[in-house]
Amino acid sequence: MKVSAKEYRDKQNQATGALLMSILALIMIVFHAYQVLINSEPFEWERWIGWGIMFPGMFLVWRLKERELKDLTIE
């Protein structure tokens, strides 16, 4: 499907944003694991559930946007 350069760039930015959010969520999961295991801080379910849902969700959004970009061509 042909799209304008601006539309293509917007979709590319959405994919990049989703990938960065996925990486951030993964970093936060590792950070919280470090705090619980090394610093003996209390385990908080809310944090784990939030980041645990966000990581695969944003990763999935990134993959879908990348697949969508493959089908597009710039006019």
C-alpha positions as CSV (number, residue, x, y, z in Angstrom):
1,M,0.0,0.0,0.0
2,K,1.3,3.4,-0.9
3,V,1.5,6.1,1.8
4,S,3.0,9.6,2.0
5,A,6.4,10.0,3.5
6,K,4.9,11.7,6.5
7,E,2.5,8.8,7.2
8,Y,5.4,6.3,6.8
9,R,7.5,8.4,9.2
10,D,4.6,8.5,11.7
11,K,4.2,4.8,11.7
12,Q,7.9,4.3,12.0
13,N,7.9,6.6,15.1
14,Q,5.1,4.7,16.6
15,A,7.0,1.4,16.2
16,T,10.2,3.0,17.7
17,G,8.2,4.4,20.6
18,A,6.6,1.0,21.4
19,L,10.1,-0.6,21.2
20,L,11.5,2.0,23.6
21,M,8.6,1.5,26.1
22,S,9.2,-2.3,25.9
23,I,12.9,-1.8,26.7
24,L,12.0,0.5,29.6
25,A,9.5,-2.0,31.0
26,L,12.2,-4.7,30.8
27,I,14.7,-2.5,32.6
28,M,12.2,-1.7,35.3
29,I,11.4,-5.4,35.8
30,V,15.2,-6.1,36.3
31,F,15.5,-3.1,38.6
32,H,12.6,-4.2,40.8
33,A,14.0,-7.8,40.9
34,Y,17.3,-6.3,42.1
35,Q,15.6,-4.3,44.8
36,V,13.6,-7.3,46.0
37,L,16.4,-9.8,45.9
38,I,19.5,-7.7,46.9
39,N,18.1,-4.8,49.0
40,S,15.4,-7.0,50.6
41,E,12.6,-4.5,49.9
42,P,9.0,-5.7,50.1
43,F,7.6,-7.4,47.1
44,E,4.9,-5.3,45.6
45,W,2.4,-7.0,43.3
46,E,1.2,-3.8,41.7
47,R,4.6,-3.0,40.2
48,W,5.2,-6.5,38.9
49,I,1.8,-6.8,37.3
50,G,2.0,-3.3,35.7
51,W,5.5,-3.8,34.2
52,G,4.8,-7.5,33.5
53,I,1.8,-6.5,31.3
54,M,3.5,-3.5,29.8
55,F,6.6,-5.4,28.5
56,P,4.8,-8.0,26.3
57,G,2.1,-5.5,25.3
58,M,4.5,-2.9,24.0
59,F,6.7,-5.6,22.4
60,L,3.6,-6.9,20.6
61,V,2.7,-3.4,19.4
62,W,6.3,-3.0,18.1
63,R,6.2,-6.2,16.2
64,L,2.8,-5.4,14.6
65,K,3.9,-1.9,13.6
66,E,7.1,-3.3,12.0
67,R,5.0,-5.9,10.1
68,E,2.7,-3.1,8.9
69,L,5.7,-1.0,7.8
70,K,6.9,-3.9,5.6
71,D,3.7,-3.7,3.6
72,L,3.9,0.0,3.0
73,T,5.7,1.9,0.2
74,I,6.4,5.6,0.1
75,E,4.8,7.5,-2.8
